[in-house]
Structure formats: structure tokens, C-alpha cells
Amino acid sequence: MSAVIILLALSAVTGLAFGCSFSWFAILISSVVLAVLSSAVLQIQGFGALPGVAIVAACLTVNQFAYLAGVFLARHRSETLLRKRADSQPQRRAGLT
């Protein structure tokens, strides 16, 4: 059971990290790696086929939701930084130099 919790936590962390830093292609690669890694770990732990597939699907779902959360956070952070920078620079008026 601890292997399942570790795999779910790993899925969430990698999804969030890739969402904040990389493009959609990175999540595609990480999903494939995560599915293979999860399958291998669950096979070693002695899980059956049906529970293993369900756990791998849950890991991939958590990974995708964490990726979306990371993308949202990255966009929100960049919009906030742009807004702060725009507010800090004085505005030039036409005709006044």
C-alpha cells in the first residue's frame, strides 16, 4: 500500500513541476515513463492485473491534474509579475516630453 501512495505522490510532484516549467511535450514523455515505472513497481509488489491497471490510471490522472494546476500557477505568476512591472513604470503622455 505504501508503494501506491509513493507513486501517487510522485505523479503529483512531477506533474506540478512539469506544468510550471515545461511544455505539453514534457508531460507526454513523463506520462509514458510514469506508466512504465508504475507498472514495474506494482508488478514487483505483487499487485494483480486489474488493480495494477486501476492504480496506473489513477497515477496518470493525478499527474495530468497536477500538470494543469502547474500551468495555471505559472500563468498566474507571470501575469502577476507583468502587472507589477506595468504598475511600477511611469506612463508617458503624448505631447509631453
OpenMM code with the backbone's topology and positions (N, CA, C; nanometers):
from openmm import Vec3, app, unit

residues = "MET SER ALA VAL ILE ILE LEU LEU ALA LEU SER ALA VAL THR GLY LEU ALA PHE GLY CYS SER PHE SER TRP PHE ALA ILE LEU ILE SER SER VAL VAL LEU ALA VAL LEU SER SER ALA VAL LEU GLN ILE GLN GLY PHE GLY ALA LEU PRO GLY VAL ALA ILE VAL ALA ALA CYS LEU THR VAL ASN GLN PHE ALA TYR LEU ALA GLY VAL PHE LEU ALA ARG HIS ARG SER GLU THR LEU LEU ARG LYS ARG ALA ASP SER GLN PRO GLN ARG ARG ALA GLY LEU THR".split()
positions = [
    Vec3(0.0812, -0.1193, 0.0000),
    Vec3(0.0000, 0.0000, 0.0000),
    Vec3(0.0856, 0.1258, 0.0000),
    Vec3(0.2009, 0.1209, 0.0654),
    Vec3(0.2881, 0.2385, 0.0666),
    Vec3(0.3432, 0.2682, -0.0717),
    Vec3(0.3597, 0.1639, -0.1545),
    Vec3(0.4065, 0.1857, -0.2916),
    Vec3(0.3044, 0.2669, -0.3702),
    Vec3(0.1771, 0.2434, -0.3470),
    Vec3(0.0716, 0.3167, -0.4170),
    Vec3(0.0741, 0.4638, -0.3767),
    Vec3(0.0900, 0.4898, -0.2481),
    Vec3(0.0950, 0.6282, -0.2003),
    Vec3(0.2166, 0.7001, -0.2558),
    Vec3(0.3301, 0.6318, -0.2585),
    Vec3(0.4519, 0.6919, -0.3140),
    Vec3(0.4352, 0.7205, -0.4632),
    Vec3(0.3750, 0.6286, -0.5370),
    Vec3(0.3530, 0.6504, -0.6804),
    Vec3(0.2570, 0.7666, -0.7060),
    Vec3(0.1529, 0.7772, -0.6259),
    Vec3(0.0599, 0.8892, -0.6412),
    Vec3(0.1269, 1.0226, -0.6074),
    Vec3(0.2077, 1.0231, -0.5029),
    Vec3(0.2801, 1.1456, -0.4661),
    Vec3(0.3810, 1.1829, -0.5738),
    Vec3(0.4509, 1.0841, -0.6274),
    Vec3(0.5461, 1.1086, -0.7357),
    Vec3(0.4748, 1.1631, -0.8583),
    Vec3(0.3575, 1.1109, -0.8876),
    Vec3(0.2779, 1.1589, -1.0008),
    Vec3(0.2405, 1.3053, -0.9826),
    Vec3(0.1960, 1.3399, -0.8635),
    Vec3(0.1551, 1.4774, -0.8371),
    Vec3(0.2733, 1.5737, -0.8438),
    Vec3(0.3840, 1.5356, -0.7871),
    Vec3(0.5016, 1.6235, -0.7858),
    Vec3(0.5562, 1.6453, -0.9261),
    Vec3(0.5685, 1.5384, -1.0035),
    Vec3(0.6216, 1.5545, -1.1397),
    Vec3(0.5249, 1.6333, -1.2274),
    Vec3(0.3963, 1.6099, -1.2132),
    Vec3(0.3001, 1.6863, -1.2921),
    Vec3(0.3050, 1.8344, -1.2604),
    Vec3(0.3125, 1.8674, -1.1342),
    Vec3(0.3194, 2.0074, -1.0934),
    Vec3(0.4495, 2.0723, -1.1400),
    Vec3(0.5593, 2.0017, -1.1261),
    Vec3(0.6885, 2.0561, -1.1685),
    Vec3(0.6929, 2.0777, -1.3197),
    Vec3(0.6433, 1.9821, -1.3962),
    Vec3(0.6442, 1.9969, -1.5412),
    Vec3(0.5457, 2.1029, -1.5869),
    Vec3(0.4359, 2.1182, -1.5165),
    Vec3(0.3389, 2.2215, -1.5513),
    Vec3(0.3923, 2.3615, -1.5305),
    Vec3(0.4739, 2.3792, -1.4293),
    Vec3(0.5317, 2.5109, -1.4010),
    Vec3(0.6492, 2.5444, -1.4917),
    Vec3(0.7138, 2.4423, -1.5490),
    Vec3(0.8393, 2.4674, -1.6175),
    Vec3(0.8428, 2.4317, -1.7654),
    Vec3(0.7708, 2.3304, -1.8064),
    Vec3(0.7886, 2.2778, -1.9402),
    Vec3(0.6597, 2.2829, -2.0212),
    Vec3(0.6709, 2.2435, -2.1483),
    Vec3(0.5555, 2.2433, -2.2374),
    Vec3(0.4813, 2.1101, -2.2283),
    Vec3(0.3785, 2.0959, -2.3098),
    Vec3(0.2953, 1.9756, -2.3081),
    Vec3(0.3731, 1.8530, -2.3527),
    Vec3(0.4782, 1.8703, -2.4327),
    Vec3(0.5559, 1.7549, -2.4794),
    Vec3(0.6258, 1.6854, -2.3621),
    Vec3(0.6682, 1.7614, -2.2635),
    Vec3(0.7337, 1.7032, -2.1456),
    Vec3(0.6364, 1.6179, -2.0650),
    Vec3(0.5111, 1.6584, -2.0562),
    Vec3(0.4141, 1.5784, -1.9825),
    Vec3(0.3826, 1.4508, -2.0580),
    Vec3(0.3904, 1.4548, -2.1893),
    Vec3(0.3704, 1.3341, -2.2691),
    Vec3(0.4793, 1.2317, -2.2391),
    Vec3(0.6025, 1.2759, -2.2393),
    Vec3(0.7155, 1.1867, -2.2105),
    Vec3(0.7080, 1.1369, -2.0660),
    Vec3(0.6787, 1.2282, -1.9731),
    Vec3(0.6752, 1.1869, -1.8326),
    Vec3(0.5605, 1.0903, -1.8058),
    Vec3(0.4507, 1.1030, -1.8782),
    Vec3(0.3388, 1.0104, -1.8599),
    Vec3(0.3763, 0.8692, -1.9024),
    Vec3(0.4481, 0.8580, -2.0121),
    Vec3(0.4925, 0.7266, -2.0577),
    Vec3(0.5893, 0.6656, -1.9567),
    Vec3(0.6849, 0.7457, -1.9100),
    Vec3(0.7822, 0.6974, -1.8114),
    Vec3(0.7114, 0.6602, -1.6812),
    Vec3(0.6162, 0.7415, -1.6400),
    Vec3(0.5421, 0.7148, -1.5172),
    Vec3(0.4609, 0.5858, -1.5279),
    Vec3(0.3983, 0.5630, -1.6432),
    Vec3(0.3193, 0.4412, -1.6614),
    Vec3(0.4080, 0.3168, -1.6558),
    Vec3(0.5242, 0.3224, -1.7204),
    Vec3(0.6152, 0.2080, -1.7182),
    Vec3(0.6704, 0.1853, -1.5778),
    Vec3(0.7116, 0.2924, -1.5118),
    Vec3(0.7651, 0.2816, -1.3766),
    Vec3(0.6590, 0.2280, -1.2801),
    Vec3(0.5381, 0.2804, -1.2887),
    Vec3(0.4300, 0.2343, -1.2012),
    Vec3(0.3990, 0.0874, -1.2250),
    Vec3(0.3954, 0.0484, -1.3507),
    Vec3(0.3677, -0.0923, -1.3826),
    Vec3(0.4743, -0.1841, -1.3255),
    Vec3(0.6003, -0.1432, -1.3398),
    Vec3(0.7095, -0.2259, -1.2882),
    Vec3(0.7040, -0.2361, -1.1366),
    Vec3(0.6827, -0.1248, -1.0695),
    Vec3(0.6772, -0.1253, -0.9227),
    Vec3(0.5602, -0.2089, -0.8733),
    Vec3(0.4457, -0.1944, -0.9365),
    Vec3(0.3283, -0.2699, -0.8934),
    Vec3(0.3441, -0.4190, -0.9215),
    Vec3(0.4117, -0.4528, -1.0291),
    Vec3(0.4377, -0.5941, -1.0587),
    Vec3(0.5311, -0.6537, -0.9536),
    Vec3(0.6340, -0.5787, -0.9168),
    Vec3(0.7281, -0.6252, -0.8149),
    Vec3(0.6576, -0.6407, -0.6801),
    Vec3(0.5647, -0.5498, -0.6500),
    Vec3(0.4918, -0.5546, -0.5231),
    Vec3(0.3855, -0.6648, -0.5197),
    Vec3(0.3590, -0.7280, -0.6339),
    Vec3(0.2660, -0.8390, -0.6375),
    Vec3(0.1204, -0.8024, -0.6610),
    Vec3(0.0933, -0.6851, -0.7165),
    Vec3(-0.0430, -0.6459, -0.7474),
    Vec3(-0.0915, -0.7240, -0.8695),
    Vec3(-0.2189, -0.7509, -0.8750),
    Vec3(-0.2773, -0.8199, -0.9887),
    Vec3(-0.2963, -0.7258, -1.1069),
    Vec3(-0.3477, -0.7806, -1.2171),
    Vec3(-0.3623, -0.7021, -1.3396),
    Vec3(-0.4658, -0.5906, -1.3239),
    Vec3(-0.5834, -0.6236, -1.2769),
    Vec3(-0.6901, -0.5237, -1.2671),
    Vec3(-0.6581, -0.4144, -1.1641),
    Vec3(-0.6141, -0.4477, -1.0437),
    Vec3(-0.5757, -0.3400, -0.9511),
    Vec3(-0.4564, -0.2591, -1.0028),
    Vec3(-0.3646, -0.3264, -1.0709),
    Vec3(-0.2488, -0.2554, -1.1261),
    Vec3(-0.2884, -0.1538, -1.2311),
    Vec3(-0.3785, -0.1932, -1.3198),
    Vec3(-0.4255, -0.1008, -1.4231),
    Vec3(-0.4999, 0.0162, -1.3603),
    Vec3(-0.5804, -0.0114, -1.2597),
    Vec3(-0.6539, 0.0960, -1.1921),
    Vec3(-0.5591, 0.1942, -1.1234),
    Vec3(-0.4550, 0.1429, -1.0620),
    Vec3(-0.3591, 0.2302, -0.9932),
    Vec3(-0.2788, 0.3117, -1.0937),
    Vec3(-0.2373, 0.2508, -1.2038),
    Vec3(-0.1639, 0.3244, -1.3079),
    Vec3(-0.2531, 0.4341, -1.3660),
    Vec3(-0.3799, 0.4028, -1.3911),
    Vec3(-0.4730, 0.5046, -1.4417),
    Vec3(-0.4905, 0.6180, -1.3406),
    Vec3(-0.4968, 0.5850, -1.2132),
    Vec3(-0.5076, 0.6885, -1.1096),
    Vec3(-0.3818, 0.7749, -1.1056),
    Vec3(-0.2654, 0.7122, -1.1186),
    Vec3(-0.1398, 0.7878, -1.1196),
    Vec3(-0.1352, 0.8839, -1.2381),
    Vec3(-0.1769, 0.8372, -1.3559),
    Vec3(-0.1762, 0.9234, -1.4739),
    Vec3(-0.2781, 1.0360, -1.4622),
    Vec3(-0.3919, 1.0080, -1.3994),
    Vec3(-0.4926, 1.1120, -1.3784),
    Vec3(-0.4416, 1.2183, -1.2823),
    Vec3(-0.3811, 1.1758, -1.1732),
    Vec3(-0.3234, 1.2706, -1.0774),
    Vec3(-0.2142, 1.3528, -1.1448),
    Vec3(-0.1332, 1.2889, -1.2277),
    Vec3(-0.0263, 1.3575, -1.2992),
    Vec3(-0.0827, 1.4658, -1.3909),
    Vec3(-0.1885, 1.4355, -1.4641),
    Vec3(-0.2482, 1.5323, -1.5558),
    Vec3(-0.3116, 1.6497, -1.4811),
    Vec3(-0.3822, 1.6203, -1.3725),
    Vec3(-0.4423, 1.7295, -1.2949),
    Vec3(-0.3359, 1.8175, -1.2306),
    Vec3(-0.2286, 1.7577, -1.1835),
    Vec3(-0.1197, 1.8364, -1.1258),
    Vec3(-0.0519, 1.9208, -1.2333),
    Vec3(-0.0396, 1.8664, -1.3537),
    Vec3(0.0173, 1.9431, -1.4655),
    Vec3(-0.0692, 2.0661, -1.4954),
    Vec3(-0.2006, 2.0458, -1.5010),
    Vec3(-0.2903, 2.1586, -1.5253),
    Vec3(-0.2816, 2.2630, -1.4141),
    Vec3(-0.2691, 2.2178, -1.2911),
    Vec3(-0.2524, 2.3108, -1.1794),
    Vec3(-0.1214, 2.3874, -1.1923),
    Vec3(-0.0156, 2.3195, -1.2349),
    Vec3(0.1135, 2.3857, -1.2547),
    Vec3(0.1087, 2.4884, -1.3654),
    Vec3(0.0403, 2.4568, -1.4742),
    Vec3(0.0259, 2.5534, -1.5839),
    Vec3(-0.0524, 2.6748, -1.5364),
    Vec3(-0.1590, 2.6515, -1.4617),
    Vec3(-0.2380, 2.7626, -1.4080),
    Vec3(-0.1541, 2.8499, -1.3152),
    Vec3(-0.0784, 2.7875, -1.2274),
    Vec3(0.0060, 2.8643, -1.1353),
    Vec3(0.1133, 2.9433, -1.2085),
    Vec3(0.1734, 2.8830, -1.3104),
    Vec3(0.2782, 2.9519, -1.3865),
    Vec3(0.2206, 3.0721, -1.4609),
    Vec3(0.1034, 3.0554, -1.5201),
    Vec3(0.0408, 3.1679, -1.5905),
    Vec3(0.0002, 3.2776, -1.4933),
    Vec3(-0.0550, 3.2378, -1.3800),
    Vec3(-0.0958, 3.3372, -1.2806),
    Vec3(0.0255, 3.4150, -1.2299),
    Vec3(0.1351, 3.3430, -1.2052),
    Vec3(0.2573, 3.4077, -1.1575),
    Vec3(0.3119, 3.5053, -1.2621),
    Vec3(0.3126, 3.4653, -1.3896),
    Vec3(0.3665, 3.5533, -1.4930),
    Vec3(0.2768, 3.6742, -1.5139),
    Vec3(0.1443, 3.6562, -1.5069),
    Vec3(0.0534, 3.7704, -1.5188),
    Vec3(0.0698, 3.8663, -1.4025),
    Vec3(0.0916, 3.8130, -1.2837),
    Vec3(0.1119, 3.8976, -1.1668),
    Vec3(0.2403, 3.9778, -1.1797),
    Vec3(0.3465, 3.9128, -1.2276),
    Vec3(0.4732, 3.9833, -1.2458),
    Vec3(0.4613, 4.0913, -1.3528),
    Vec3(0.3911, 4.0630, -1.4615),
    Vec3(0.3720, 4.1638, -1.5659),
    Vec3(0.2907, 4.2815, -1.5142),
    Vec3(0.1884, 4.2536, -1.4345),
    Vec3(0.1050, 4.3589, -1.3797),
    Vec3(0.1856, 4.4473, -1.2838),
    Vec3(0.2688, 4.3851, -1.2006),
    Vec3(0.3510, 4.4632, -1.1080),
    Vec3(0.4504, 4.5496, -1.1835),
    Vec3(0.5085, 4.4940, -1.2900),
    Vec3(0.6057, 4.5705, -1.3671),
    Vec3(0.5377, 4.6859, -1.4394),
    Vec3(0.4194, 4.6626, -1.4930),
    Vec3(0.3468, 4.7691, -1.5621),
    Vec3(0.3062, 4.8786, -1.4649),
    Vec3(0.2705, 4.8432, -1.3429),
    Vec3(0.2320, 4.9430, -1.2444),
    Vec3(0.3504, 5.0226, -1.1930),
    Vec3(0.4686, 4.9631, -1.1961),
    Vec3(0.5845, 5.0319, -1.1397),
    Vec3(0.6482, 5.1300, -1.2374),
    Vec3(0.6245, 5.1167, -1.3670),
    Vec3(0.6848, 5.2074, -1.4644),
    Vec3(0.5910, 5.3255, -1.4888),
    Vec3(0.6464, 5.4464, -1.4925),
    Vec3(0.5618, 5.5638, -1.5160),
    Vec3(0.5065, 5.5618, -1.6581),
    Vec3(0.3887, 5.6170, -1.6724),
    Vec3(0.3254, 5.6205, -1.8026),
    Vec3(0.3623, 5.7493, -1.8746),
    Vec3(0.3986, 5.7392, -2.0012),
    Vec3(0.4302, 5.8578, -2.0813),
    Vec3(0.3030, 5.9090, -2.1474),
    Vec3(0.2895, 6.0407, -2.1481),
    Vec3(0.1718, 6.1000, -2.2114),
    Vec3(0.2134, 6.1611, -2.3436),
    Vec3(0.1238, 6.1553, -2.4377),
    Vec3(0.1514, 6.2115, -2.5702),
    Vec3(0.1615, 6.3631, -2.5625),
    Vec3(0.2614, 6.4175, -2.6265),
    Vec3(0.2782, 6.5624, -2.6301),
    Vec3(0.3623, 6.6176, -2.5178),
    Vec3(0.3869, 6.5436, -2.4156),
    Vec3(0.4699, 6.5893, -2.3033),
    Vec3(0.6040, 6.5217, -2.3085),
    Vec3(0.7087, 6.5971, -2.3095),
    Vec3(0.8434, 6.5376, -2.3057),
    Vec3(0.9282, 6.5997, -2.2014),
] * unit.nanometer
topology = app.Topology()
chain = topology.addChain("A")
for resn in residues:
    res = topology.addResidue(resn, chain)
    for name in ("N", "CA", "C"):
        topology.addAtom(name, app.Element.getBySymbol(name[0]), res)
